[in-house]
């Protein structure tokens, strides 16, 4: 039987290594984090991770995209676009201020937890995420197109400059997960890729589409 060791057990056996404990790097108390808010954040973000996992399974590889587009080159590109927009707008809401409507309504955002903890460490992580959020154009895309219809933007008089890769979005979401892990247990690193039942996964769906394409070719 394999033996598992916790960080606590490891440091008991190796007290000279305690300086490596990730808990020592925190500049806030985990008890400062509102646990009810944190559980809501985890629930919302887990749905983002499911969306990203499905998106990657369906559209993350050229071979998958080719099979889907061969089956229907009109419908699947629209689904791909809609899915990416869905992921970006869900993530964008987490970058909102801690409160809106002149501070009367709390937002479920990362800034809400920075306000709770007054942590410079969390603030630093957020600033790194915010830089990509702005520089990539996702912020303007969310505010001027996905959430609102800015007339100059949608009429192409002031076209948006949106530039990001799927790998960058993946890194961005991993950064948010790292932010959440730090508030939950900095000794853990949560994988953003979700394990789905095979028969309900994007991989299984693409396999069925591929079978249909093969049958259509033999008719």
C-alpha positions in Angstrom: 0.0 0.0 0.0 1.3 3.4 -0.9 2.1 5.8 1.9 0.9 9.3 1.7 2.5 12.1 3.8 1.0 15.5 4.6 3.0 18.7 4.8 2.6 18.5 8.6 4.1 15.0 8.7 6.9 16.0 6.4 7.9 19.0 8.6 7.7 16.9 11.8 10.2 14.5 10.2 12.2 17.3 8.7 12.0 20.4 11.0 14.9 22.1 9.2 12.7 22.3 6.1 9.9 24.3 7.7 11.0 27.5 6.0 9.7 25.9 2.7 6.2 25.8 4.1 4.0 27.8 1.7 1.9 28.9 4.7 4.9 31.0 5.8 4.7 33.1 2.6 1.2 34.4 3.4 0.7 37.9 4.6 -2.9 37.3 5.8 -4.8 34.9 8.0 -6.9 32.3 6.2 -9.6 33.0 8.8 -9.9 36.5 7.4 -11.4 35.0 4.2 -15.2 34.9 4.3 -15.7 31.1 3.8 -19.3 31.5 2.5 -18.1 33.8 -0.2 -15.1 31.5 -1.0 -17.4 28.5 -1.5 -19.5 30.5 -3.9 -16.4 31.6 -5.8 -15.2 28.0 -6.0 -18.6 26.8 -7.3 -18.7 29.5 -10.0 -15.1 28.9 -11.0 -15.5 25.2 -11.2 -18.1 25.8 -13.9 -15.6 27.9 -15.8 -13.1 25.1 -15.6 -15.8 22.6 -17.0 -16.4 25.0 -19.9 -12.7 25.4 -20.6 -12.2 21.6 -20.4 -15.0 21.0 -22.9 -13.8 23.8 -25.1 -10.3 22.3 -25.2 -11.6 18.8 -25.9 -13.8 20.1 -28.8 -11.7 22.8 -30.3 -8.2 22.6 -28.8 -6.8 20.4 -31.5 -6.8 21.0 -35.3 -7.9 17.4 -35.9 -11.0 17.8 -33.7 -11.9 21.1 -35.4 -11.5 19.5 -38.8 -13.9 16.7 -37.9 -16.5 19.0 -36.5 -16.2 21.4 -39.4 -16.4 18.6 -41.9 -19.7 17.5 -40.3 -21.1 21.1 -40.3 -18.8 24.0 -41.3 -21.5 26.6 -40.4 -22.8 25.4 -37.0 -19.6 24.4 -35.2 -17.6 27.6 -35.8 -20.5 29.5 -34.3 -20.6 27.1 -31.3 -16.8 27.6 -30.9 -17.1 31.4 -31.0 -20.1 31.3 -28.5 -18.2 29.0 -26.1 -15.1 31.2 -26.1 -17.3 34.3 -25.4 -19.0 32.4 -22.6 -15.7 31.5 -20.9 -14.3 35.1 -21.3 -17.4 36.8 -20.0 -17.6 34.5 -17.0 -13.9 35.0 -16.1 -14.2 38.8 -16.8 -16.8 39.2 -14.0 -14.2 37.9 -11.5 -12.0 40.9 -12.4 -14.7 43.4 -11.4 -14.3 45.8 -8.4 -15.2 44.6 -5.0 -18.5 46.5 -5.1 -20.7 48.3 -7.5 -23.5 50.8 -7.4 -21.4 53.2 -5.3 -20.3 50.5 -3.0 -23.8 49.3 -2.1 -23.6 45.9 -3.8 -20.8 43.4 -3.3 -19.5 41.6 -6.3 -18.2 38.1 -6.4 -14.8 39.2 -7.7 -11.2 38.6 -6.7 -11.0 42.2 -5.5 -13.7 41.3 -2.9 -11.2 38.9 -1.3 -8.3 41.4 -1.5 -10.6 43.8 0.4 -11.3 41.1 3.1 -7.7 40.2 3.7 -5.8 43.5 2.8 -3.2 41.1 1.4 -0.4 42.6 -0.8 0.4 39.0 -1.9 -3.1 38.6 -3.4 -3.0 42.1 -4.8 0.2 41.3 -6.6 -1.3 38.1 -8.1 -4.4 40.1 -9.2 -2.3 42.9 -10.8 -0.5 40.2 -12.9 -3.9 38.8 -14.0 -5.3 42.3 -14.6 -2.4 43.2 -16.9 -3.2 40.3 -19.3 -6.9 41.1 -19.0 -6.3 44.6 -20.2 -3.5 44.1 -22.7 -5.2 41.2 -24.4 -8.3 43.3 -25.1 -10.6 41.0 -23.2 -11.6 43.8 -20.9 -12.7 46.0 -23.7 -14.3 43.1 -25.6 -16.3 42.3 -22.5 -17.4 45.9 -21.8 -18.0 47.1 -25.3 -19.3 44.0 -27.1 -20.2 41.0 -24.9 -21.9 43.0 -22.1 -22.8 46.2 -23.9 -23.0 47.3 -27.5 -20.7 50.3 -27.8 -21.9 52.0 -31.0 -18.4 53.1 -32.3 -17.1 49.6 -31.7 -19.9 47.5 -33.2 -20.0 49.9 -36.2 -16.3 49.3 -36.7 -15.5 53.0 -36.5 -13.3 52.2 -33.5 -12.5 48.5 -33.9 -11.3 46.5 -31.0 -7.8 45.3 -30.7 -8.2 41.8 -29.2 -5.2 39.6 -29.3 -4.7 36.4 -27.3 -4.1 32.8 -27.7 -5.9 29.8 -26.2 -2.7 29.0 -24.2 -2.7 32.5 -22.7 -6.4 32.1 -21.7 -5.5 28.8 -20.1 -2.6 30.4 -18.2 -4.9 33.3 -17.1 -7.4 30.8 -15.7 -4.6 28.8 -14.0 -3.6 32.1 -12.4 -7.1 32.6 -11.0 -7.1 29.1 -9.7 -3.8 29.8 -8.0 -5.4 32.9 -6.4 -8.2 30.7 -5.1 -5.8 28.0 -3.8 -3.9 30.6 -1.9 -7.0 31.5 0.0 -8.0 27.9 0.6 -4.8 26.1 1.2 -1.5 27.4 -0.2 -0.1 23.9 0.1 -2.3 22.7 -2.7 -2.3 23.2 -6.4 -5.6 22.5 -8.1 -5.7 21.3 -11.7 -8.1 23.4 -13.9 -8.6 20.5 -16.2 -11.8 18.6 -15.2 -12.2 14.9 -15.5 -15.5 14.2 -17.2 -17.3 10.9 -17.7 -16.0 9.6 -21.0 -19.4 9.1 -22.6 -20.3 12.8 -21.8 -16.9 14.3 -22.7 -15.9 16.4 -25.7 -13.5 13.6 -26.7 -16.4 11.1 -27.0 -18.5 13.6 -28.9 -15.8 14.2 -31.5 -15.3 10.5 -31.8 -19.0 10.0 -32.7 -18.8 12.9 -35.2 -15.7 11.2 -36.8 -17.7 8.0 -37.1 -20.5 9.9 -38.8 -18.1 11.5 -41.2 -16.6 8.1 -42.1 -20.0 6.7 -42.8 -21.0 9.6 -45.0 -17.8 9.1 -47.1 -18.7 5.5 -47.8 -22.3 6.2 -48.9 
